[in-house]
Every structure is written in structure tokens, then in C-alpha cells.
Amino acid sequence: MKLAEAPDAPPGNGAAARAFDVAVVGAGIGGLAVAALLARTGRSVVLLERAAEVGGACQPIVRAGYRFDAGATFFAGAGPRGALTTLLMRLGIDLPRTACDPTIQTALPRHRLSFSRDPERWWPEIRREVPDDEPGWRSLLAELAALASDRDGLAAALPALPPVGWRARLRFGQGLARQYLFSATRQAAQRLRKAEETPLRATLARVGLGPVSQQALEACLWYLVLRDADECSTLEAALALRRLTEGAMEVSGGPMALASCLAARLRQDGGEVRLLTEVAGCLVERGHASGVITRAGETIRARVVVTDVPPPILAQGLLPERRGWLSRRLPIEEPWQSLAVTQIMVLAVPEAYLPSELGGQCLVVLDAGRPATGENLAFVRLGSDRRQEQDPKGLRCLSVGRFVSPSAPTDAESLAQALMEAAEQVVPGIGEAAAYRAVLPSETLGDLWGRPLASVRYAPDSRQWLGRRGLPHQTTWPGVLAVGEGTYPGRLISDVVEGAIEVADRIAMAV
Ligand SMILES: Cc1cc2nc3c(=O)[nH]c(=O)nc-3n(C[C@H](O)[C@H](O)[C@H](O)COP(=O)(O)OP(=O)(O)OC[C@H]3O[C@@H](n4cnc5c(N)ncnc54)[C@H](O)[C@@H]3O)c2cc1C
């Protein structure tokens, strides 16, 4: 993307440009959420999206008249205190939804485990599949639950936003120091620090989980945070796995229903949504962002710019180059790691043919002898809305996909074979039964979703975000805040929404 910058002089058409309180670049769930929240509070908001539709990675794949929900289909954060619930409540949106239980199933070559939102329902599964591991599971789950609650306790002691001004910082520091004197807080902080330093693999070995249980957990982690048990700290795993029990939902109409509701609410509240409008760069005047410049050359002025574009796009030109002392500050690309691209096969299968226990989300480990990560792991999911997706012949839309490293070779035939093997592991004979099938490589998905990657992850070291809520959204340019998948720990929609709420609150205080 070409750099478009006006460092210290107004652009040619600046005088005629309309000014908004906030310009949001990118209409993925993050951009939509922050724009809708701010319009609700009376700010003038413009949302700019380069595609013809809002939704970003939530857009369905439509092939041969079938609609496949290939990106997000289950929404975590749907419990009473979850981010998604908070967002819908604040915007007064009532979205038809159903609880998604079990949250996730894992299928190994000879084992199948379902993880319900109610941990009590895990035990029959564990006793059936890995009876010898039950004591290990019990001690692991108790330990992880205690860690997650310790972390909540400490996070609650921090302000929702970083304190502004030295007085507020001093007061905040004194408050924390006072709390730290209480031994309960000190002990919790010590436990958390230890859990941050201990990889999950070491904890699994200590509690004595066998290889099947380890693989099932590893598959969940890879899906939830794209890290394996060696990379993931025990604390990070505790927070990620809690997502399984927090309550997940399926939205009637699929993820696009959520995106469409947010866009409709934004328009109702006076916000402007401009589709087919690609932003080429931020306008920076006297070191402060003062709007954006579109690819067509239009200048749109705004007091604050929020970007909801994948980090590679942001880093490759959407922000002006740093000059002078600014260039020595934390580079925007530093905390991100390009991690995975998506490859997907879509299948239309007779409803009667599918096993009844196939839930919304099934993680398949292809080879039990290798780690349950990367190319050895696939997801199989049914479309989220039976009524809309079931065609008159009784076909259901199913997508099978995997995340692979951006450098992985793509050979359509072996890709199709690997994804079909994954589907066969859950529904034997599915290859013959499918009425329609197509393989979609990463480039096709990239074009559809407006993003070169399936996922990037934030700082590899969880210490960079635990306890420092709010900071990931800051960019090197004053006046530009970032939301979206690349800016918040975790990669699920609920994480994106949590970050968007935080950024909207911060802007509402300032503008
Ligand atoms: C295969 C897959 C499965 C997933 N499954 C789940 C799941 O089951 N549950 C879950 O919670 N999450 C899931 N996720 C993650 C979830 O989809 C993402 O977290 C979320 O959709 C990301 O939203 P976003 O707002 O960060 O960005 P995006 O959706 O990427 O939106 C970015 C938008 O910016 C636009 N854009 C880019 N450049 C410009 C520009 N220059 N000017 C204007 N607009 C621009 C793009 O067109 C796009 O619309 C999955 C993701 C993938 C890929």
C-alpha cells in the first residue's frame, strides 16, 4: 500500500474536506463495534471499508448457491459478563442466538472428547476416553481455575484505562503499593508470576496427563490462541481455556448477522458507512493524526483515527513513516508475529448423513503421533443456521479448514486430500456423500476477507499484555488507535470486541 502523508502542510483538498470526530478504517467486527459504540454516544463517525460489504473475516463464502460460514462461527464471551453480551447490551441489540454446547469437540484417530461449558460434564467424557487421567485432569483444572481467578482479582485492581497525568499515576501507584502489602494480594501476584514463567507442557507433565489428554488440550489451545503447549505459559493457557466454560453462542444467520446488526445500529445513530472506499494513508499534521486520505485521493478529516486492519496492512504504509526521534520509538510491527494463513474446503452434505453429535466446532488431530498444531490440526464446522442454509434437498453446509504457516507450500491436490482426511475422521464416507465440494486456498480467502493472513498474534510474551490493559491499542502516532485481531491477546471475536469497547471508552473520554 502506498504511503499517503501530509506531514506538516494541509493537503490540496483539505479545506473542502468534511470533519468528523472519529474516522474508522476497516469494517471488521472491531471497526464496526468501535464505530457503533461512539455513534451511540453522539460522536460523528465515519467508517471506511474497502470491500463492497462490511464484516471482514466474518463474510461467508458463497459458492454454487450455498452459503458457508467458514470464519468465526462460535462466539465466546456470551456469558452474563462477557464482552459480546456487554456490546449488545450497550447498543440495545437483541440478536437471535442459541447456546453452543459443547463449546469444542476434539477428534483424535481413536478418541473423541467434548468440552462442554459446564465443567461437570467433562468427567463422563474423560472417564470414557482416558480413565487413568482423571486425577491429573482434576488437579490441572483446579489449578488453572485458581490462576484465572487470581488474575481477574489483580486485573480488577487496575484502572480500566492507563491513568493520564503524573498525579493520577502517582495516586494509582500508591494504591497498588498499599494493596501489595496485603499478603493475599502478594501471594496471588507471586503465583501468577510463577505461572507466567512455566510453560504449560511442564505443568501437564507435573500433573501426569497422558498423551491423548495432552493432544486434546493442545488442539484447543492452538485453535484458541495459536500457540502450543511449549510456547504457552500456564497462565495464558488458564485464561484461554476458560473461554470454553465462559459460555459460547451461535448466532442465527451466522457471523454476518452480527456484522449487519452493528452496521445498521451505526447508521441509525447517524454514523456514515462508506463501502468500496480504500484508505491509502493517515493524514498527519504537526505530528498528530488529523484524518485519512482515501485511495481515490479524498481527504477525510477526523480528530481521532481508529484502524481495524490487519497488522501487515497497517505496518506497510497506512501509517506514515516515522521521522527523527519518533523512529526510535517502538516500531508498529514489533509486537506482531505473522503466524498463519487459512486453507478451507467447503462441502454440501445431506443432513441425514451427518452424525447427530457433530456440534458447531470440531477440532481434528490427523496424526496422533505428532503435536496437535499447524498442519496436523483441522477444524470441521457446520453452518450456524439450519433454516437458512438447508436447501430444499436437505443439504447442510460444512467447512473444513486449517491454519498453516505463511511459508507452507500450497499444492491444491494434497491440500484437498488432507482436508478430506480430516472430514472423514469425523464423518466416515463424507467424500462420496458430498453434493458439492471446493477447495479454497489462502489467496482466495485473503481476497474475500481483505486480509493477507488468517491470523497474527500479539506479543509472544504474555507479560507484555497481562496487567497492562489498553496499551496494545496505541500506535506510534498520536491520534491513531488500533483495534482488531492483531491488537489484543487472543484472536477470537470476543477478544476483538473487548478491545473495541476499551478503545471506544478511551475516545469518548477524550473527544
Ligand atoms: C478461518 C477462521 C476461523 C475463525 N473462527 C473463529 C471462531 O470460531 N470464533 C471466533 O470468535 N473467532 C474466530 N476467528 C477469528 C475472527 O474471525 C476474527 O477475530 C475477527 O473476525 C477479526 O475481526 P477484525 O475486526 O479484527 O478484522 P477483519 O475482519 O480482518 O476486518 C478488517 C477489515 O478491514 C478492511 N480493510 C483492510 N484494509 C483496508 C483499507 N486500506 N481501507 C479500508 N478498509 C480496509 C478489510 O476489507 C476488512 O473488512 C476465525 C478466523 C478465521 C480466519
The ligand as a Gaussian input file, in Angstrom:
#p B3LYP/6-31G(d) Opt

LIG

0 1
 C      -10.837000     -19.472000       9.496000
 C      -11.097000     -18.651000      10.705000
 C      -11.894000     -19.165000      11.706000
 C      -12.207000     -18.392000      12.822000
 N      -13.051000     -18.917000      13.778000
 C      -13.430000     -18.156000      14.817000
 C      -14.423000     -18.618000      15.737000
 O      -14.990000     -19.706000      15.591000
 N      -14.764000     -17.789000      16.767000
 C      -14.239000     -16.547000      16.913000
 O      -14.613000     -15.832000      17.853000
 N      -13.294000     -16.087000      16.057000
 C      -12.882000     -16.842000      15.009000
 N      -11.976000     -16.359000      14.096000
 C      -11.387000     -15.049000      14.321000
 C      -12.340000     -13.903000      13.912000
 O      -12.860000     -14.158000      12.633000
 C      -11.555000     -12.607000      13.938000
 O      -11.048000     -12.392000      15.249000
 C      -12.386000     -11.363000      13.608000
 O      -13.301000     -11.595000      12.573000
 C      -11.395000     -10.262000      13.220000
 O      -12.088000      -9.049000      13.073000
 P      -11.273000      -7.700000      12.860000
 O      -12.245000      -6.599000      13.069000
 O      -10.056000      -7.694000      13.680000
 O      -10.695000      -7.696000      11.372000
 P      -11.171000      -8.133000       9.908000
 O      -12.378000      -8.976000       9.974000
 O       -9.961000      -8.662000       9.240000
 O      -11.577000      -6.755000       9.220000
 C      -10.661000      -5.874000       8.639000
 C      -11.408000      -5.057000       7.585000
 O      -10.532000      -4.027000       7.116000
 C      -10.755000      -3.872000       5.726000
 N       -9.584000      -3.186000       5.169000
 C       -8.331000      -3.676000       5.055000
 N       -7.529000      -2.720000       4.532000
 C       -8.290000      -1.605000       4.342000
 C       -8.028000      -0.296000       3.847000
 N       -6.820000       0.064000       3.452000
 N       -9.050000       0.604000       3.783000
 C      -10.308000       0.268000       4.184000
 N      -10.614000      -0.972000       4.668000
 C       -9.611000      -1.895000       4.754000
 C      -10.937000      -5.302000       5.231000
 O      -11.575000      -5.345000       3.969000
 C      -11.797000      -5.885000       6.361000
 O      -13.178000      -5.703000       6.113000
 C      -11.663000     -17.100000      12.962000
 C      -10.836000     -16.574000      11.965000
 C      -10.561000     -17.326000      10.842000
 C       -9.699000     -16.742000       9.762000

